[in-house]
Amino acid sequence: MGDAPIIIAKSEPTLIDPQAEGFYADALRELARLGLPFLLAGTYALSAYTGITRQTKDLDIFCKAGDYPRILAHFKSLGYAISIEDERWLGKVHRGRHFFDVIFASSNGSMPVGDEWFESAGWIEVFGTVVSIVGPTELVYSKCFIQLRHRYDGADVAHTILKAHDAIDWRKLLGYMEVHWEVLLTHLINFRWIYPSDRDCIPGWLMDELLGRLQAQRELPPPDMKVCRGRMFSRVDYAIDVKDWGYADVGGEGDWRDG
C-alpha cells in the first residue's frame, strides 16, 4: 500500500440486487490477486468521500488502457463472460445477470486513465478486500463530461467539491482540464451558485486563472470553423448539429462560419 492513505468511507452504496454481493466480492478478490493496478470508482468512491448513499447495479473499475485487455482475458480464462461494449473506453465482465465495468477512458476519449491517477489513490475495504480507490481529484475529472439528457453528474461534482475539497489537487485538476477549461469553470460557477456559503472551497487563484482566460478569450474573434463540442457530452443529444446544421464533430471538418 505504500504511503497511500486508508480511506474511511463516509458511507457505502446499497445494491439494487443484494444477490450480486457474492459476485462483486469474488471479482474484487480476483482483481487484487491478479496484481494489475486498478481503481474502484463510480458510486463507491462518491459514497466514500461524500457520505451519499444510493443504489448501484455494478462496480466501476478503472485501469490503464494497456491493462484493460489483460483484465478481460484473465476473467475470461476463469470462465466469466466478457463483452466489449466500446473498445474506445469500456469492457464488461459478467457472471449471469451480474457484471462490472472495466473503464480505461471516457466515452469521448478525453479522459485516458494514466499513472498519475494512481498517485493520489487511497485504499478502502469493500466486500472484505482492500482495494485502491480513485482519488477525489480524478473522481471530479471522471464526472465533468457526463452531461447527457438522461444522466447528469454535475451534482456528484458539486458534492465531491463540498465534502472533499481539501483533498483535491486543484492544479492537477486544472492540468487535466487544460484544453477544456471552460467545462471546469462551468462546474465551479455552478458550485458557487449552489453553495454560496461555501464558495471558499474553491481556491481564489483558480477562479482568477479561469476568469482571466475567459476575459482574454472575449477579446478574440469567434473561430472560423463551426464546431459542436457538445458531442463530447452526448453524441445523441447533439447529433442534429453535425448531421443537419453544418457543425464539425469533435474531430473532422465542418462548415466555415459566414463572414
N, C-alpha and C positions, 0 to 999 in steps of 0.2 A: 504493500500500500504506500510505502514511501512516506512523504510528508503531506500527502493529501488528507484533508480533514474528514473526520467521520461526521456525516450529516445526520442530525437527529430530526427525523421527519416530523413536521408540524401536524401532519395528517396523512392518511393513505386513501386512495380511491376505493370504491366498492365495485365489485364485479357484477356486471349485468347477469352473467351466468356463473353462479358460485361453483359449479362443477368444473369450471376452467382452471381453478386454482392448482390442481394437480399437474395440469399441462404446463402452466407457467412456471411452477416450482421445478419441474423436470428440465424445462428449457433453460432456465437461468443457471441451474447446476451444470448443465452440459456446456453452456457458453463459457462459464467460468473455468471448467475443466479444459476446454479447447485451448485457452491461453491467448487467443487473439484479442486485441484491445476493442472494447465496445463500451457504449454508454447507454444507460437507461434514461429515457427522456419522456416526452409527452406528459400525460396526465399524472404519472407517478412523480415526475420531477416537479410539476406545478404544485401538487399536493404537499410535497416535502418542503418546498420553500414558502408557500403561502398559507397552508392550512386549509385550502379549499378542498372539499370532499365532493366528488361527483362520480357517477358511474362510468366505467370504461369497459370496452369489449375486447381489448387487446393490449399488447405491450408494444411500445416503440423502442426499437433497438437501433442506435446509431453506430455506424462503423465507417472506416475509410473505404474508398471505392475498391482498392486492391484487395481488401479482406472480404468484401461482400460475396464474391463467388466461392470463396473458401468456406464461409459460414454456411451458405446454402448447400454446398456439396457435402459438407460434414453431416448436416442433418439428413440429407438425402441418403447418405450411407447408413444412417441409423434407422431408416425405414419411414421417416417422415415424408409427407407430400410437400413438394416445392412448387411455387408458382412465381413467375417474374411478371409482375403487373406492368412495369415500365422500366426498361433497362437503363434509362437515364437517371433513375433515382430509387427504385423501390422493388424489393422482392418480399415474398412471404413464406413462412414455414407453417404447415398445417398438420394437425392431427384430429381427424374427424371434423367437427364443426368449429374447433378452436384454432387460433392462429396467432402469430406475432409478426410484426413488420420489421424488415431489415432495410434501413434507410441510410443512404450514403451521400445524399444531396437533397436539394429541394426540387419540387416538380418543375420549377422554372430554370433550374440549372445554376442559380445564383449562390448556392449555399453548399459548396463541397465540404464534407467533413474532413478535417486535416489534423495533423499532430497537435496544433495549437489548441484544439478542442479538449484535449486530454490534460493540458497543463493546469487548467482551473477546475478539473473534475474533483468531486469528493467521493466518498464511499457511503453506501447505505445498505441496510439489510432488508431484503424483500423475499418473502416466502422461504425464509431460512437460509438464504445465500447472500453473502456480502458482495455487492456489485458496484461498479463505478457509475456515478450518476452525473449527468450533464450539469455544468456549472450554470449559474443564473445569467451570465453574460451570453453564453451560447443558447440558453433557453429563450431569451428575448429575441436573439437573432433568428432562431429557427421559426419563430412565430410572426415575424414582422410582415411577411409576404402572404400570409394566409388570410386572404380577404376575398372570399367567394360569396356568391349570392346565398348559398346555403350554409356557409361556415365562415365566421369571422373571429380571429383570435386576438383582436385588439384588447379585449377585456383581460385576457391572460397576460398580455404585455404590461398593461397598467397595474395589475395585481402583483406581478413579479417585481416591478419597479418599486411599488409601495412597500412590499414586505422584505425585499432582498436588495435594496439599492446600495447598501453599504458593501455588499459582496460583488456588485457588478463592476467589472473593469471597463470604465466608460471610454477610455482611449482605445482599448481593444475593440469595443463595440463600434466606435466610430470608424476604425480601420476596416472592420467587416463591411460596414455600410458606406464606405467611401464613395463609390460610384452612385449609390442610391441614397445619398444623404437626405434628400427631401422626404423619403419614406420614414427615416428615423425622426426627422423634425416633426412630421405629422403625428407620430406616436407620442412624442414629447409634448407637443401642444395639446393633444387630447388629454394626456395625463394632467397637465396643469389645469385644464378646464374641469376635469372630473374631480380632482382633489386640490382645490385652491389652498387649503390649509397645509398641504404637503408639497408645495412647489419646490421647496428647498431640497427635496430628494434628488433632484436633477442638478448636477454641478453648474454653477453660473458660467464657467468658462465654455462649457459645451453649448449652452444656449447662445452665448456670444459668438462662438465659432459658426454655428449653423445659421443664425440670423445674419451674420456678416456675409456668408456665402449667398444667402437669399438676396440681400441688398445689392451685392455685386452682380448677381445674375439679372436683376431687374434693369441694370444699365445696359444690358446686351440686347441685340435684336433677337427675335424668335428664330429657331432653327429653320433652315430651308427644307429639310426632309421632314415630311409629316410622319410621325412615329406614334404608335399607341403602346406605351409601356404598361397599360392596364392589362395586357396579355400576360404579364408576369404575375398578376394577381389571379386571373382567371381566363383561361383560353376560351371558355364557353361564353362567359358574360360579355366579353369584348370581341366576339367573333365578327359581328357586323362591321366593326371599324375596319377590319382587314379585308373582309370579303366584299363590302359594298361601298365603303366610304373613302377608300384610297390611302389608308394609313399603312405604314410598314409595320410588320410584326417586330418582335424583339430582334430578330435577325432578318435580313433580306431587304429588298427595296420597296419603297412606297412612292406615292406621287410627290411631286415637288410643290411646295406651297406657292400659291399665286402671289405675284408681286415680289 
